[in-house]
Amino acid sequence: METLVRVTDLTRRFGRHTALAGVDLTLARGEVLGLLGPNGAGKTTCLRILSGNLAPSSGRVEIAGRDLTRDPVGAKRLLGYLPERPPLYQDLRVEEYLRFCARLHRVPRTEVRTAVAEALRRCGLEDLGRQPIARLSKGFRQRLGIAQAILHRPRVLILDEPTDGLDPVQIREVRGLVRELARDCGVIFSSHILPEVQAVCDRVAILHQGRLVVGDQLGADTPTLIWRLRLAPPADAAALAALDCVAEANPLREDRFRVMLAPDQGPEELTRQLVAAGLGLRELRAERSDLERVFFDLIGVEEQL
């Protein structure tokens, strides 16, 4: 598999403060890498360096084999970047803005019309080319921000909080767009919404206090083992713990319980056994995703029941 981004021992200092320390990352073609971390973890600094907007104190960043420090123009030509606040000019129309961005990306004049049309199509903006940007909804502005980032067909696409402020329908649409874009390039996806990262990304890199604490495969389809449920009174924790599919059961308050399922067991089997035992199931929901458990365990935050 082709490696599009290789980050080696990346460090960035601001005076006496070390924002990043010894970070190593890789990104392959067709892969979506989620970048996570609490506030102050170094995510923004990392993205600014990867996009070429900030020089590292030490370390190396390669974009498709090009050193970002030694060959910044060549490396940046391979990058598409959507910052947290899309760089939109409110007074321009959608097509005018994209033509302007095409010139910034040095798209050949003979290819500008085709590049703009293709970006509009891929981002679902075909019918809005003459629309003033000031009149666009939040969701369409995010789509336009992505459109400007893919105009020049980059090898690497960096998206910083692309679903921030969107409604559930818009989030689902952007999620599908990201997966489609990843067919042709590698994507770095930064977000503070953990379930969103788990739904979109193939791997995650978690930063904490400037250091990479995990950068492993975390599949979005990993089963959730911890569930919360509500039973009809009189609720019995002992009877709940006696079910074959339950590894551990703990009462929370009155008729509510927290259970951990045995390996290879799912909510369907738990529901079946609860009904068969006559325990009066009233509510069942996942406590939180496995990615959330890993995240909070790694940064040392205890669970709030």
Backbone bond lengths (Angstrom), bond angles and torsions (degrees), N, CA, C in turn:
res aa  C-N    CA-C-N  psi(-1)  N-CA   C-N-CA  omega(-1)  CA-C   N-CA-C  phi
1 M - - - 1.473 - - 1.525 110.16 -
2 E 1.340 116.60 133.09 1.453 121.39 -176.27 1.530 111.63 -70.16
3 T 1.325 116.48 128.07 1.464 121.83 177.46 1.523 109.25 -88.97
4 L 1.320 116.44 120.35 1.461 121.50 -176.88 1.532 112.73 -97.54
5 V 1.320 117.01 -30.54 1.470 120.98 177.85 1.521 108.49 -129.96
6 R 1.318 114.83 131.35 1.465 120.29 174.22 1.530 107.98 -133.21
7 V 1.315 116.31 115.07 1.456 122.96 179.56 1.520 108.21 -110.20
8 T 1.327 116.57 126.16 1.457 121.31 -174.84 1.524 111.08 -126.04
9 D 1.337 116.08 118.63 1.463 123.53 173.78 1.536 112.11 50.06
10 L 1.330 115.56 47.43 1.462 121.09 -176.10 1.525 110.91 -75.41
11 T 1.327 115.39 126.68 1.467 121.60 -179.34 1.528 109.29 -135.88
12 R 1.327 115.39 139.50 1.455 120.16 176.18 1.519 109.75 -140.11
13 R 1.327 116.25 126.55 1.462 122.04 179.26 1.514 109.97 -117.13
14 F 1.327 115.11 143.01 1.459 122.28 171.34 1.529 106.34 -118.87
15 G 1.325 115.98 95.94 1.459 118.87 -173.26 1.518 110.31 64.82
16 R 1.321 116.57 -124.05 1.470 120.83 179.18 1.521 112.47 -87.29
17 H 1.329 115.96 -9.54 1.465 119.67 -178.24 1.523 110.55 -89.23
18 T 1.325 116.21 129.50 1.463 122.15 177.10 1.520 108.45 -99.79
19 A 1.332 115.78 109.72 1.464 120.42 -178.68 1.516 111.75 -82.02
20 L 1.333 117.20 -34.24 1.462 122.79 176.80 1.520 108.21 -135.03
21 A 1.331 115.88 142.32 1.462 119.49 -178.20 1.528 110.45 -140.77
22 G 1.317 116.55 108.53 1.454 121.99 172.37 1.513 115.66 61.65
23 V 1.319 117.63 43.53 1.471 121.57 -177.13 1.529 110.29 -84.44
24 D 1.329 116.74 130.35 1.462 123.83 174.87 1.524 109.06 -118.98
25 L 1.336 116.77 129.86 1.463 121.47 -179.87 1.524 109.98 -143.55
26 T 1.317 116.13 152.82 1.463 121.09 169.34 1.525 108.54 -137.37
27 L 1.326 115.76 153.74 1.460 122.63 176.79 1.516 108.16 -141.46
28 A 1.329 116.04 128.35 1.456 121.27 -179.51 1.525 111.03 -102.96
29 R 1.305 116.13 161.05 1.458 120.86 176.40 1.528 109.77 -63.59
30 G 1.329 116.38 137.92 1.455 121.55 -179.60 1.511 114.09 82.05
31 E 1.324 117.54 5.90 1.465 122.04 -175.81 1.528 110.32 -110.28
32 V 1.339 115.56 144.09 1.460 121.82 173.05 1.524 107.55 -112.17
33 L 1.316 116.78 115.94 1.457 122.87 -178.73 1.515 109.46 -103.45
34 G 1.330 117.76 121.70 1.452 122.02 177.66 1.515 110.95 -87.61
35 L 1.326 116.55 130.80 1.466 121.75 177.82 1.521 108.06 -108.42
36 L 1.327 115.88 116.88 1.466 121.99 -174.34 1.518 110.88 -123.23
37 G 1.320 114.38 162.18 1.455 120.15 174.73 1.514 110.36 162.00
38 P 1.326 118.05 150.02 1.469 120.36 176.15 1.513 110.64 -68.78
39 N 1.334 117.03 169.25 1.464 120.95 177.47 1.522 110.43 -55.51
40 G 1.330 116.05 133.35 1.457 120.32 -179.76 1.508 114.35 85.51
41 A 1.339 117.37 5.69 1.463 120.04 -176.95 1.515 112.61 -77.14
42 G 1.341 117.57 -21.00 1.460 120.92 -179.56 1.517 113.60 113.83
43 K 1.351 118.19 8.73 1.472 120.81 -178.14 1.522 111.57 -62.13
44 T 1.337 116.87 -49.04 1.464 120.34 -177.26 1.518 110.67 -63.20
45 T 1.309 116.84 -42.11 1.467 120.40 177.49 1.516 110.79 -60.87
46 C 1.320 116.29 -43.44 1.463 121.32 179.62 1.522 111.02 -61.47
47 L 1.335 117.30 -45.45 1.457 120.89 -179.44 1.523 111.64 -66.64
48 R 1.308 117.19 -37.61 1.468 120.66 178.36 1.525 110.78 -63.73
49 I 1.330 116.38 -37.44 1.461 119.83 177.66 1.521 110.95 -70.74
50 L 1.340 116.61 -45.29 1.463 120.27 -178.36 1.525 111.95 -63.94
51 S 1.335 117.24 -30.60 1.464 120.70 179.89 1.521 112.40 -86.73
52 G 1.321 116.80 -2.13 1.455 120.42 178.17 1.504 115.06 83.35
53 N 1.332 117.74 12.95 1.465 121.52 -179.58 1.522 113.27 -92.77
54 L 1.321 117.03 -5.02 1.460 121.67 -179.61 1.519 107.95 -149.34
55 A 1.316 116.06 134.55 1.467 120.30 179.63 1.524 110.42 -84.49
56 P 1.320 118.52 140.48 1.468 120.30 176.25 1.521 111.09 -75.62
57 S 1.325 115.98 155.52 1.466 119.99 173.34 1.525 110.20 -72.37
58 S 1.335 115.87 -35.96 1.461 121.65 175.37 1.523 107.99 -160.26
59 G 1.315 115.90 169.01 1.454 120.63 -178.19 1.519 111.24 100.77
60 R 1.328 114.85 -179.45 1.463 120.04 -173.04 1.515 111.22 -138.25
61 V 1.335 116.25 139.69 1.466 122.60 174.99 1.521 107.79 -124.93
62 E 1.333 116.87 123.32 1.457 122.05 178.00 1.525 109.66 -116.46
63 I 1.314 116.30 129.65 1.460 122.71 176.70 1.527 107.32 -111.57
64 A 1.333 115.53 107.78 1.475 121.37 -177.56 1.524 110.46 51.28
65 G 1.327 116.75 42.46 1.454 121.88 176.91 1.511 115.38 87.88
66 R 1.329 118.28 -7.13 1.461 121.56 -179.66 1.523 110.09 -97.41
67 D 1.317 116.21 128.49 1.456 121.72 179.35 1.524 109.33 -72.14
68 L 1.331 116.89 122.48 1.460 121.52 -175.31 1.521 112.08 -67.62
69 T 1.330 118.11 -24.83 1.466 121.20 179.39 1.523 111.33 -86.44
70 R 1.324 117.33 -42.30 1.463 120.99 -176.50 1.529 112.67 -81.81
71 D 1.322 116.92 -30.21 1.468 121.40 -179.62 1.526 108.83 -132.07
72 P 1.346 117.39 65.99 1.467 119.98 -173.74 1.527 113.60 -63.94
73 V 1.320 118.43 -38.48 1.462 120.48 -178.91 1.519 110.49 -67.76
74 G 1.322 117.08 -45.89 1.457 120.73 179.28 1.506 112.74 -63.13
75 A 1.348 117.04 -39.56 1.469 120.92 -179.47 1.525 110.80 -71.38
76 K 1.327 117.53 -41.09 1.465 120.57 -177.23 1.525 112.35 -68.46
77 R 1.322 117.15 -25.32 1.460 119.69 176.17 1.531 111.65 -63.45
78 L 1.310 116.28 -21.19 1.465 121.63 -178.03 1.522 112.00 -93.77
79 L 1.354 116.44 0.57 1.466 121.60 -174.84 1.524 111.93 -107.85
80 G 1.340 115.86 142.91 1.457 122.89 166.47 1.515 107.66 -121.43
81 Y 1.325 117.50 135.78 1.468 119.66 -171.33 1.523 110.77 -135.84
82 L 1.324 115.54 126.29 1.462 122.26 171.31 1.525 107.52 -113.67
83 P 1.342 118.17 104.35 1.469 119.57 177.44 1.526 110.72 -70.48
84 E 1.334 115.51 170.77 1.468 120.27 -178.00 1.525 110.93 -57.77
85 R 1.308 117.62 -36.64 1.467 122.41 175.27 1.523 107.87 -109.05
86 P 1.328 118.41 105.19 1.468 120.96 -176.36 1.529 111.61 -54.06
87 P 1.331 117.41 135.34 1.487 121.29 -177.70 1.521 111.23 -80.02
88 L 1.321 116.95 74.20 1.458 121.90 -175.53 1.526 110.81 -104.26
89 Y 1.337 115.60 145.07 1.458 121.77 176.81 1.532 107.79 -105.00
90 Q 1.319 116.24 109.56 1.456 122.28 -170.34 1.526 114.15 -60.41
91 D 1.331 117.56 -29.12 1.462 120.56 -175.04 1.523 113.37 -81.58
92 L 1.325 117.46 -11.89 1.461 120.82 -178.90 1.526 111.06 -89.65
93 R 1.316 115.25 156.26 1.457 119.86 170.43 1.535 108.35 -83.73
94 V 1.333 115.60 163.52 1.458 120.29 -174.35 1.524 111.74 -56.85
95 E 1.321 118.24 -49.67 1.462 120.68 -178.31 1.530 111.56 -67.07
96 E 1.326 117.13 -37.17 1.465 120.27 177.87 1.524 110.31 -60.86
97 Y 1.311 115.72 -44.39 1.456 120.58 -179.51 1.527 110.94 -62.53
98 L 1.328 117.20 -44.26 1.459 120.18 -178.24 1.528 111.33 -68.15
99 R 1.325 117.76 -35.66 1.467 119.54 175.85 1.528 110.56 -64.74
100 F 1.329 115.98 -38.99 1.467 120.58 176.37 1.537 110.22 -62.37
101 C 1.336 116.71 -44.98 1.463 120.71 179.48 1.523 111.37 -65.03
102 A 1.338 116.85 -35.22 1.456 120.17 178.24 1.530 110.89 -61.17
103 R 1.340 116.41 -38.70 1.465 119.43 177.07 1.526 110.63 -66.66
104 L 1.336 116.82 -39.24 1.466 119.85 177.66 1.521 111.11 -62.71
105 H 1.329 116.32 -37.03 1.465 121.39 179.09 1.532 112.20 -80.73
106 R 1.336 116.21 1.20 1.461 121.99 178.57 1.529 112.13 61.22
107 V 1.311 116.25 37.00 1.457 120.40 172.35 1.528 107.56 -69.81
108 P 1.340 119.47 130.30 1.467 120.64 179.13 1.525 111.82 -53.95
109 R 1.330 116.70 142.99 1.461 121.68 -176.14 1.523 112.36 -54.44
110 T 1.330 115.58 -38.69 1.462 119.38 -177.53 1.525 112.61 -70.19
111 E 1.343 117.11 -13.03 1.461 120.54 -176.43 1.526 112.72 -109.81
112 V 1.340 117.40 -2.54 1.462 120.52 -174.75 1.526 111.29 -62.55
113 R 1.320 117.71 -47.70 1.465 120.84 -177.81 1.535 110.86 -58.53
114 T 1.329 115.98 -45.40 1.469 120.03 -179.99 1.521 111.33 -65.56
115 A 1.344 116.54 -41.74 1.465 120.45 -178.65 1.525 111.00 -64.28
116 V 1.342 117.51 -42.09 1.464 121.51 179.49 1.521 110.24 -65.11
117 A 1.330 117.05 -45.22 1.467 120.64 180.00 1.525 111.37 -61.67
118 E 1.327 116.05 -40.14 1.470 119.89 -179.56 1.525 110.83 -67.73
119 A 1.330 118.01 -41.83 1.467 121.15 178.95 1.523 110.74 -64.41
120 L 1.340 117.29 -40.81 1.464 120.92 177.59 1.522 110.95 -61.99
121 R 1.325 115.94 -42.22 1.472 119.95 -179.16 1.521 111.43 -65.37
122 R 1.310 116.87 -48.15 1.465 120.41 -175.79 1.522 111.93 -65.66
123 C 1.321 116.96 -28.79 1.465 120.52 -178.34 1.528 112.89 -99.33
124 G 1.332 117.48 8.42 1.460 120.87 175.98 1.512 113.73 68.16
125 L 1.340 117.00 36.63 1.465 121.50 -177.10 1.525 112.37 -118.10
126 E 1.337 117.55 17.14 1.467 120.75 -174.30 1.520 112.99 -55.38
127 D 1.328 117.66 -36.51 1.469 121.44 -174.49 1.530 113.15 -89.85
128 L 1.339 116.52 4.43 1.463 119.55 -174.61 1.518 112.86 -117.32
129 G 1.333 117.46 15.02 1.460 120.46 -175.88 1.519 114.09 -59.38
130 R 1.344 117.68 -34.62 1.462 121.64 -178.98 1.526 112.87 -92.90
131 Q 1.324 116.49 1.69 1.466 120.58 -176.36 1.536 110.75 -79.30
132 P 1.341 118.53 133.75 1.469 120.03 173.50 1.526 110.41 -63.63
133 I 1.303 116.18 138.41 1.466 120.77 -178.11 1.526 110.72 -60.33
134 A 1.307 117.96 -33.85 1.463 121.46 -179.04 1.524 112.53 -60.06
135 R 1.330 117.76 -23.08 1.455 121.04 -177.98 1.537 113.21 -93.97
136 L 1.314 116.94 -1.87 1.464 119.59 -178.09 1.524 111.24 -75.94
137 S 1.328 115.96 148.19 1.463 120.83 173.98 1.529 109.45 -73.49
138 K 1.324 115.61 169.19 1.458 120.52 179.26 1.526 111.26 -57.66
139 G 1.331 116.47 -43.48 1.452 120.47 -178.81 1.514 112.76 -62.40
140 F 1.341 117.20 -42.65 1.456 120.64 -179.79 1.527 111.19 -71.63
141 R 1.330 117.22 -29.91 1.468 118.93 175.84 1.531 110.51 -66.38
142 Q 1.335 115.81 -38.93 1.459 118.76 176.50 1.525 110.36 -63.77
143 R 1.326 116.61 -41.41 1.460 120.46 178.26 1.535 110.78 -62.56
144 L 1.334 116.15 -40.24 1.459 119.73 178.52 1.527 110.52 -65.62
145 G 1.340 116.41 -37.88 1.461 119.53 176.17 1.520 111.65 -60.99
146 I 1.321 116.80 -39.36 1.460 120.56 176.87 1.524 110.23 -68.66
147 A 1.344 116.55 -38.06 1.468 120.77 179.98 1.527 111.15 -59.09
148 Q 1.351 116.90 -43.56 1.459 118.43 -179.96 1.525 111.29 -67.00
149 A 1.325 116.53 -26.32 1.467 120.00 -178.65 1.526 112.82 -77.85
150 I 1.339 117.62 -21.11 1.471 120.15 -176.61 1.523 112.71 -109.27
151 L 1.333 118.15 3.31 1.466 122.32 -177.13 1.526 112.45 -52.72
152 H 1.326 116.95 -42.55 1.463 121.66 -173.21 1.531 111.96 -96.24
153 R 1.339 116.08 15.74 1.470 122.83 178.29 1.532 111.27 53.19
154 P 1.332 117.32 64.34 1.470 120.85 -176.78 1.523 112.01 -70.06
155 R 1.318 115.91 156.59 1.458 121.16 174.81 1.526 110.78 -79.95
156 V 1.349 115.45 -29.07 1.464 121.40 -177.99 1.524 108.69 -128.57
157 L 1.331 116.35 131.97 1.464 122.13 -179.47 1.527 108.94 -119.11
158 I 1.338 116.45 123.47 1.464 122.35 -179.72 1.518 108.66 -109.87
159 L 1.334 116.94 118.47 1.460 122.67 -177.51 1.531 109.27 -118.24
160 D 1.308 116.33 116.29 1.466 121.88 -179.24 1.529 109.06 -102.47
161 E 1.325 116.87 109.72 1.468 123.52 179.82 1.531 112.11 52.21
162 P 1.338 119.06 54.28 1.473 119.72 -175.58 1.517 114.38 -69.34
163 T 1.340 118.77 -17.49 1.471 120.34 -179.41 1.524 112.57 -106.87
164 D 1.330 117.42 9.48 1.466 120.60 -177.35 1.527 110.64 -63.23
165 G 1.333 116.94 126.12 1.452 122.32 176.23 1.511 115.07 82.23
166 L 1.329 118.55 3.52 1.458 120.94 -178.72 1.528 110.87 -88.93
167 D 1.337 115.99 155.01 1.458 119.68 175.99 1.529 109.39 -81.82
168 P 1.345 118.96 169.21 1.474 121.08 -175.20 1.519 114.15 -55.84
169 V 1.334 118.11 -38.22 1.463 120.45 179.94 1.529 109.97 -66.95
170 Q 1.332 117.26 -44.38 1.459 121.06 179.76 1.531 111.02 -65.22
171 I 1.335 116.80 -37.61 1.465 120.50 178.35 1.521 110.18 -61.48
172 R 1.323 116.52 -43.60 1.464 119.86 179.89 1.525 110.67 -64.03
173 E 1.334 117.40 -38.94 1.460 120.84 179.94 1.528 111.10 -66.45
174 V 1.334 117.06 -43.71 1.464 120.39 178.93 1.523 110.42 -66.05
175 R 1.325 116.71 -37.17 1.461 120.88 177.69 1.527 110.96 -59.44
176 G 1.336 116.41 -45.64 1.450 120.30 178.05 1.524 111.93 -64.43
177 L 1.338 116.58 -37.41 1.458 121.03 178.90 1.525 110.69 -64.25
178 V 1.323 117.19 -42.08 1.466 120.85 179.86 1.523 110.62 -61.89
179 R 1.335 116.69 -44.15 1.460 119.80 179.49 1.529 110.81 -63.80
180 E 1.333 116.82 -36.41 1.467 119.69 178.32 1.526 111.08 -67.30
181 L 1.340 116.52 -42.85 1.457 120.74 -179.38 1.523 111.33 -64.15
182 A 1.333 116.90 -31.15 1.462 121.14 -177.57 1.526 112.56 -68.32
183 R 1.330 117.88 -11.63 1.462 119.53 177.49 1.521 111.70 -67.06
184 D 1.336 116.23 -27.51 1.458 120.15 -174.73 1.524 113.77 -109.36
185 C 1.326 118.02 -8.44 1.458 119.89 -176.11 1.531 109.44 -151.95
186 G 1.324 116.76 -176.15 1.453 121.62 170.94 1.514 108.96 -103.09
187 V 1.340 117.91 143.90 1.462 121.61 -174.93 1.527 109.79 -124.00
188 I 1.335 115.87 131.47 1.465 121.97 169.72 1.515 106.68 -105.67
189 F 1.333 115.94 121.17 1.457 123.07 -170.74 1.525 108.62 -119.46
190 S 1.318 116.58 108.81 1.463 120.91 179.63 1.524 109.55 -100.73
191 S 1.319 116.90 131.64 1.465 120.90 179.04 1.522 109.22 -158.11
192 H 1.348 115.29 154.11 1.463 119.78 174.19 1.525 111.09 -99.12
193 I 1.357 116.58 0.15 1.458 121.49 179.75 1.526 108.37 -94.91
194 L 1.326 117.14 101.01 1.461 120.77 -172.30 1.522 113.62 -61.57
195 P 1.345 120.40 -46.39 1.469 118.74 177.89 1.521 113.00 -59.84
196 E 1.338 116.35 -32.34 1.463 119.86 178.61 1.528 110.50 -65.91
197 V 1.319 116.98 -42.42 1.459 121.12 178.04 1.522 110.24 -63.55
198 Q 1.330 116.77 -42.95 1.448 120.31 -179.15 1.529 111.66 -64.87
199 A 1.323 116.88 -31.44 1.462 120.53 -179.14 1.521 112.10 -76.22
200 V 1.335 117.99 -27.00 1.463 121.20 -172.16 1.528 112.91 -104.23
201 C 1.328 117.37 -35.96 1.463 121.16 -165.49 1.530 113.35 -92.77
202 D 1.338 114.25 152.14 1.457 121.73 175.18 1.528 110.93 -88.10
203 R 1.330 116.00 -35.97 1.463 121.79 178.12 1.522 108.52 -137.54
204 V 1.320 115.90 162.69 1.460 120.05 174.28 1.518 110.25 -128.64
205 A 1.329 115.10 147.90 1.455 122.93 171.03 1.518 106.28 -120.36
206 I 1.328 117.21 118.55 1.460 121.79 -177.17 1.521 109.29 -106.65
207 L 1.338 115.35 121.48 1.455 121.65 177.40 1.522 109.69 -99.93
208 H 1.326 115.25 140.84 1.461 120.43 175.40 1.518 107.93 -147.21
209 Q 1.343 115.52 121.65 1.459 122.56 -178.96 1.526 111.07 54.02
210 G 1.342 115.49 40.36 1.449 120.84 174.38 1.511 115.83 83.15
211 R 1.317 117.20 -1.41 1.461 120.43 -178.54 1.526 111.06 -117.39
212 L 1.314 115.24 149.39 1.454 120.89 176.76 1.525 108.38 -81.18
213 V 1.338 116.24 115.95 1.463 119.54 -177.60 1.519 112.44 -98.54
214 V 1.328 116.78 -18.29 1.466 120.11 172.73 1.513 108.25 -159.17
215 G 1.340 116.19 145.84 1.451 121.25 176.63 1.510 110.34 -148.48
216 D 1.310 116.06 43.45 1.458 121.37 -171.68 1.513 112.48 -106.72
217 Q 1.332 113.85 173.84 1.460 121.32 176.75 1.524 109.26 -70.60
218 L 1.321 115.82 127.56 1.457 121.69 175.34 1.509 107.43 -136.12
219 G 1.297 117.15 93.52 1.455 121.43 -175.08 1.509 112.27 -65.66
220 A 1.334 115.57 143.41 1.456 120.96 179.89 1.513 112.13 -71.91
221 D 1.361 116.23 -15.26 1.455 118.80 -177.76 1.518 112.62 -98.96
222 T 1.363 117.04 11.82 1.455 119.62 176.43 1.515 110.09 -63.32
223 P 1.349 118.32 130.43 1.453 119.50 -174.03 1.518 112.94 -67.77
224 T 1.307 116.34 144.19 1.453 122.47 174.86 1.519 108.75 -83.30
225 L 1.325 117.12 127.21 1.460 120.86 -175.42 1.521 112.79 -102.74
226 I 1.324 118.51 -16.49 1.463 121.15 -177.34 1.521 109.25 -106.91
227 W 1.340 115.60 126.70 1.456 121.71 -176.23 1.517 109.98 -132.58
228 R 1.328 115.60 154.68 1.467 122.00 173.19 1.513 107.91 -116.22
229 L 1.313 114.80 140.80 1.467 117.79 -178.76 1.518 110.85 -144.63
230 R 1.327 113.77 159.44 1.462 121.60 177.65 1.517 107.86 -124.19
231 L 1.352 115.43 131.12 1.456 121.50 -177.31 1.528 110.49 -114.30
232 A 1.297 114.54 155.95 1.465 119.31 175.23 1.522 109.73 -70.51
233 P 1.327 118.75 138.49 1.478 120.97 177.88 1.534 110.70 -67.97
234 P 1.335 118.16 149.92 1.470 125.41 -1.92 1.521 110.82 -80.28
235 A 1.325 117.52 122.33 1.456 121.85 -179.32 1.527 109.85 -80.70
236 D 1.333 116.03 140.56 1.459 121.65 -174.57 1.525 109.85 -126.91
237 A 1.325 117.44 109.54 1.462 121.37 -179.21 1.523 111.38 -66.06
238 A 1.312 117.14 -34.98 1.465 120.11 -179.53 1.528 110.85 -65.01
239 A 1.344 116.72 -42.26 1.462 119.94 178.83 1.522 110.63 -66.31
240 L 1.328 116.58 -34.37 1.460 120.66 178.50 1.526 110.36 -67.60
241 A 1.328 116.67 -43.85 1.467 121.11 -179.21 1.523 111.75 -67.31
242 A 1.335 117.41 -22.67 1.465 121.37 -178.22 1.527 112.97 -77.72
243 L 1.338 118.89 -11.01 1.457 121.10 179.20 1.524 110.47 -65.33
244 D 1.320 116.18 141.52 1.466 121.33 -176.19 1.524 112.98 -61.30
245 C 1.339 117.10 -32.29 1.465 119.97 -175.62 1.523 113.24 -85.14
246 V 1.335 117.64 -5.08 1.469 121.87 -176.12 1.523 110.14 -101.45
247 A 1.334 116.16 123.23 1.460 120.45 176.62 1.521 111.72 -86.70
248 E 1.345 115.93 -31.00 1.469 119.87 -178.34 1.518 108.65 -157.22
249 A 1.335 116.60 140.69 1.466 121.38 178.25 1.525 109.17 -134.64
250 N 1.325 116.30 132.00 1.458 121.51 -179.64 1.521 109.90 -131.58
251 P 1.354 117.54 130.19 1.473 119.93 177.15 1.527 110.39 -72.98
252 L 1.325 116.28 140.97 1.451 122.15 176.35 1.526 110.07 -101.49
253 R 1.313 117.05 -57.52 1.454 122.24 173.83 1.527 107.91 -163.63
254 E 1.283 116.60 135.17 1.454 124.72 176.88 1.528 111.94 45.13
255 D 1.335 117.53 -103.77 1.462 121.12 -173.51 1.528 113.21 -98.80
256 R 1.319 117.59 14.19 1.463 120.20 -176.46 1.531 110.69 -113.00
257 F 1.358 114.65 141.84 1.456 120.60 -174.38 1.526 110.41 -139.49
258 R 1.312 113.73 156.43 1.472 121.88 174.02 1.524 106.56 -118.08
259 V 1.329 116.12 124.18 1.464 119.07 -177.32 1.526 110.06 -125.11
260 M 1.326 114.80 146.88 1.457 121.54 171.22 1.515 107.52 -110.29
261 L 1.320 115.95 126.35 1.450 120.46 -178.88 1.517 111.06 -79.57
262 A 1.322 115.21 152.29 1.453 120.83 173.74 1.528 109.06 -67.97
263 P 1.350 118.08 155.94 1.467 120.03 178.78 1.526 111.51 -54.42
264 D 1.321 115.11 144.32 1.477 122.85 178.03 1.520 113.27 68.52
265 Q 1.331 117.61 14.42 1.460 121.03 177.03 1.524 109.59 -107.90
266 G 1.321 116.66 149.17 1.443 120.70 -178.29 1.513 112.64 -129.67
267 P 1.338 117.94 178.42 1.460 121.53 -177.13 1.535 112.75 -65.84
268 E 1.333 117.09 -27.58 1.470 118.91 178.69 1.527 110.97 -63.42
269 E 1.352 115.55 -45.13 1.464 119.20 -179.96 1.516 110.79 -69.22
270 L 1.336 117.40 -37.36 1.457 120.10 176.77 1.523 110.58 -61.29
271 T 1.318 117.29 -44.73 1.465 121.44 178.84 1.525 110.98 -60.94
272 R 1.333 116.19 -44.77 1.466 120.35 -179.12 1.526 111.46 -60.41
273 Q 1.331 116.88 -44.24 1.457 120.43 -177.93 1.528 111.89 -71.44
274 L 1.327 117.19 -34.60 1.459 120.11 176.96 1.531 111.09 -63.47
275 V 1.335 115.59 -44.05 1.460 119.96 179.72 1.532 110.18 -66.97
276 A 1.349 117.10 -42.52 1.465 120.97 -179.21 1.524 111.46 -63.42
277 A 1.339 116.92 -33.00 1.469 120.86 -179.66 1.521 112.44 -84.33
278 G 1.342 117.02 -3.86 1.459 120.31 178.37 1.517 113.69 67.92
279 L 1.341 117.19 34.66 1.458 120.22 -176.52 1.530 113.04 -88.87
280 G 1.326 117.74 -0.48 1.466 120.39 173.11 1.509 114.34 67.17
281 L 1.320 117.09 61.71 1.457 121.69 -179.97 1.530 110.48 -66.91
282 R 1.335 116.19 125.59 1.467 121.35 178.24 1.521 112.94 -113.42
283 E 1.308 116.64 -27.57 1.463 119.26 -178.78 1.520 109.07 -156.45
284 L 1.338 115.54 142.07 1.462 121.32 178.69 1.526 107.77 -145.91
285 R 1.323 116.44 127.13 1.464 119.07 178.05 1.519 110.00 -151.01
286 A 1.331 114.66 150.22 1.464 120.36 177.35 1.524 109.08 -66.87
287 E 1.328 115.82 136.56 1.460 118.63 -179.44 1.526 110.89 -68.97
288 R 1.309 116.23 -49.13 1.449 122.64 174.16 1.511 107.43 -173.34
289 S 1.319 116.37 164.01 1.457 120.82 -175.10 1.517 111.18 -73.17
290 D 1.342 115.52 161.40 1.455 120.56 176.77 1.521 111.45 -61.29
291 L 1.340 117.84 -34.83 1.450 120.33 177.85 1.518 110.61 -62.06
292 E 1.308 117.84 -39.38 1.465 120.93 177.46 1.529 110.69 -63.70
293 R 1.326 116.92 -41.25 1.469 118.96 178.60 1.520 110.89 -62.03
294 V 1.340 116.20 -45.47 1.461 119.97 178.68 1.525 110.63 -61.53
295 F 1.323 116.61 -44.54 1.464 121.68 -177.46 1.524 111.14 -59.26
296 F 1.339 117.50 -53.18 1.460 120.01 -176.22 1.527 112.12 -69.71
297 D 1.332 117.25 -32.42 1.462 119.23 176.11 1.523 111.00 -64.74
298 L 1.338 116.51 -40.84 1.451 120.87 -176.53 1.521 112.47 -70.38
299 I 1.326 117.62 -36.81 1.469 118.69 -178.37 1.527 111.99 -90.49
300 G 1.336 116.52 1.15 1.446 120.64 173.04 1.500 115.82 77.48
301 V 1.335 117.52 30.11 1.456 122.27 177.35 1.515 108.63 -101.19
302 E 1.304 117.93 124.92 1.449 121.56 -179.72 1.510 111.08 -76.89
303 E 1.306 115.62 149.54 1.451 121.99 -179.33 1.527 111.44 -68.96
304 Q 1.311 116.00 138.13 1.469 121.71 175.30 1.523 109.09 -100.67
305 L 1.307 118.34 112.38 1.454 122.58 -177.86 1.525 110.38 -80.68
